[in-house]
């Protein structure tokens, strides 16, 4: 009886350990267990079956004690059986796996279970070791591959491909592990689907147009006949003839493939400009390294700087600058050279100038503060309803036409802003003024004329100092030396005569008699040459570029206030001089018998042998 109790306790211990393993791994099928006893009913204990190797006991030394021990053991078995059934009540119905390794697979390490376990979501968060997590992930992927191979062999792979749960899970894994390559495939697929939809819509439109029935005439229409001569009516003039067609050359202004990169506030300096080939390479490399497939397809083919110090870049002629501007954050940091930059399409803008705007505002204790352009813009919006309505078309807000260093010493200056709609610009100009900072300021159309190019080496026009090949000249006296070497102690004979005659002392710094313009020195028709080479009233400069007022008047005469009228005079056509002598032509019958060499004289007569000289 004691032997039976020991074996019973041993079985109880083994069964209890199996029940704990089952609680952790409730998704595993419960293997069939072979025991030496038959199933017992829930209500009591059945008599144990006697086998061939177990003889019937003949005598009992203490029947009362043996009966109590047997009863306690049987009651314990019943309690343990109910505990197992209670635990099995929450266990899912096991599947009939034929692979014994899937049924009896146990833990292979601390916290590591087979990948087919359903409570992996619970155990994965409890793993603290990085290697264990990676091993579990690798094992799960291997197991998934085995399932895919099994489905492929069994012909069920198509069902797996159409399952939304499986594809959603694979998408999440691909985004987490593969990242960029899978996103590129998704972008390509989306672009292909969009292109296919556009093609389908265009094809459907064409089919509708071709299959649409022709206009049917009314059956009861009346025929009319003319009783006299008829005249063809004059049609309206074709308004499309006055509209300028788009020039296909990408070098023309406002082409769709051109984008303008502005260097604020006054353009990039000449010494900070990068080489154009380097700019193109940097932009293309930044686009190629972008994660967007559309950005990697963009290509910049040319770049150049304009007269305002801004950069103009051109894409392929089959691409648009509006598409390139979507990725400015990718390439602008590579070419900004430390400037504040902004990128816009090369469109036709209409600029308006505001004159005499206050540059400072009063603060506490009587001190002044410099106004920035954003404060001026908000003030104009608050004080002018027409300007507030036009903000939808303002592409560049008001900006000062002077640097901050110049504004600190100036109380009033002019502002310029641009709109992209001509009617809006004309409506603003009709008001003539805008109110701001307790005053009205006049408006006028701003002509975006190129700045005057003047060399600071020789002080000539139309070129810069970096490309100058002339010797240096003085800006003040036109001497063959730089301005730094100009002598200010040189006495002026005219000023000295004035001092002696009028008994007065003149400031040598204000003397203009020794000033001489290098550009006017070669012009014979100019009398006033006593000014510096960069003077705004230089006659040569006025002849070449004109003044602002004269240019505006010429533009108003052309009924377009923004048109830049050229100041160059048209060249006169060359006419033949009346004194030109015409030589008579030789008759063609004389050309065949004319000796072409008779007009040449003998250059050295002594080299020829005379007839009377005998040959020795």
HELIX and SHEET records of a PDB file:
HELIX    1   1 UNK A    2  UNK A   24  1                                  23    
HELIX    2   2 UNK A   63  UNK A   88  1                                  26    
HELIX    3   3 UNK A  100  UNK A  104  1                                   5    
HELIX    4   4 UNK A  120  UNK A  124  1                                   5    
HELIX    5   5 UNK A  130  UNK A  154  1                                  25    
HELIX    6   6 UNK A  157  UNK A  162  1                                   6    
HELIX    7   7 UNK A  164  UNK A  177  1                                  14    
HELIX    8   8 UNK A  180  UNK A  211  1                                  32    
HELIX    9   9 UNK A  239  UNK A  242  5                                   4    
HELIX   10  10 UNK A  270  UNK A  272  5                                   3    
HELIX   11  11 UNK A  276  UNK A  288  1                                  13    
HELIX   12  12 UNK A  293  UNK A  297  1                                   5    
HELIX   13  13 UNK A  321  UNK A  324  1                                   4    
HELIX   14  14 UNK A  325  UNK A  327  5                                   3    
HELIX   15  15 UNK A  328  UNK A  335  1                                   8    
HELIX   16  16 UNK A  364  UNK A  366  5                                   3    
HELIX   17  17 UNK A  373  UNK A  383  1                                  11    
HELIX   18  18 UNK A  385  UNK A  390  1                                   6    
HELIX   19  19 UNK A  391  UNK A  393  5                                   3    
HELIX   20  20 UNK A  404  UNK A  407  1                                   4    
HELIX   21  21 UNK A  422  UNK A  431  1                                  10    
HELIX   22  22 UNK A  465  UNK A  467  5                                   3    
HELIX   23  23 UNK A  483  UNK A  485  5                                   3    
HELIX   24  24 UNK A  493  UNK A  502  1                                  10    
HELIX   25  25 UNK A  508  UNK A  510  5                                   3    
HELIX   26  26 UNK A  539  UNK A  545  1                                   7    
HELIX   27  27 UNK A  548  UNK A  557  1                                  10    
HELIX   28  28 UNK A  588  UNK A  591  1                                   4    
HELIX   29  29 UNK A  605  UNK A  607  5                                   3    
SHEET    1   A 4 UNK A 300  UNK A 305  0                                        
SHEET    2   A 4 UNK A 311  UNK A 315 -1                                        
SHEET    3   A 4 UNK A 258  UNK A 264 -1                                        
SHEET    4   A 4 UNK A 340  UNK A 345 -1                                        
SHEET    1   B 5 UNK A 394  UNK A 400  0                                        
SHEET    2   B 5 UNK A 412  UNK A 419 -1                                        
SHEET    3   B 5 UNK A 350  UNK A 358 -1                                        
SHEET    4   B 5 UNK A 439  UNK A 445 -1                                        
SHEET    5   B 5 UNK A 433  UNK A 436 -1                                        
SHEET    1   C 2 UNK A 360  UNK A 362  0                                        
SHEET    2   C 2 UNK A 368  UNK A 370 -1                                        
END                                                                             
